[in-house]
Amino acid sequence: MEADKTILQMKYARIVALFAEQAGISLEDALGMFYDSSTYDFISNGVADMHCRSDAYLADELLIEFGYKQNLEQYANTHIS
């Protein structure tokens, strides 16, 4: 499914703002990272209906993708015996 381009642009802005805030980086840096990310590619290409995920979920994916946050599954596998 393909989402409306205007709605997607508004969603991108919200995701970037959340990502910047949570990563402690500038909006400009967050925007550049967002457009270079796999997460952006998935959203824009309609992979697994990523555009339907919440803004917070997608910002969290960016945090994990760029190493600002560790994936909980990886954490569980390496820290729980």
N, C-alpha and C positions, 0 to 999 in steps of 0.2 A: 504494500500500500504506500502511496505517496501522499505526504502531508502538504498542506497549503504552504507555499514558500514564505508568505508574510508571517504566518503563525510560527514557522520554523525559525525565522530570523529573530522573532521576539523571544522564543525559547532559548536560542543560542545566547542572547544577551543576558538572560537570567542565569543560565548555567555558568557563563564566564564570570559574572559578578559573584556568584557563590564560590566558584573555584578560587578566584582572586582573594576573596575574604578569608577562606579557610586555609589557603596556602600561604597567606601573608605576602602576596606579590602584587604588583601593580596591575591595573586593568589591561594596560597595553601588553604586558608580558603574558598575562593569562589569555588574552585574545590570540596572540601569536601561537602560543602553545596549543590552544584549543584547535585552531585550524590546521595544525600539524599533527594532530592526535588520531589514533585509531578510533577513538570514541566518536569524533566528528565524522570520520569516514563511514562508520556504521550507521550513524543517525542519518546522514545525508543520502546514503544509498539504500535506506529502508531495510537494513539488515535486522532481522528479528524484531521488527517494529520498535526499535530503540527510541524512536521519537515519542512513543507512548509512555516511556518511563518517566518517573518524576524528575524534576530539575535537581533535587537533592541527590537522588540516586546517580544521575549522570555526572554531577560535580564530584561525587565520591569516586566514580570510575576514573575521572581525570586525576584525582589525588593519588589513586593507586597507580595509574599508568605512569605518572611522572615521579613516583617515589616519595611523595609527601605523606603517604599513609600506606601502611603495610596491609596487604590483603589478609583478611581474617582467616581464610582457609590456609594460606601459607603459614600464618602465625601458629595456627592449631597444629599443623603438621610438623613444625620445627620445635615447638615449645611444650607440647603435651605428650607425655610418654604413654 
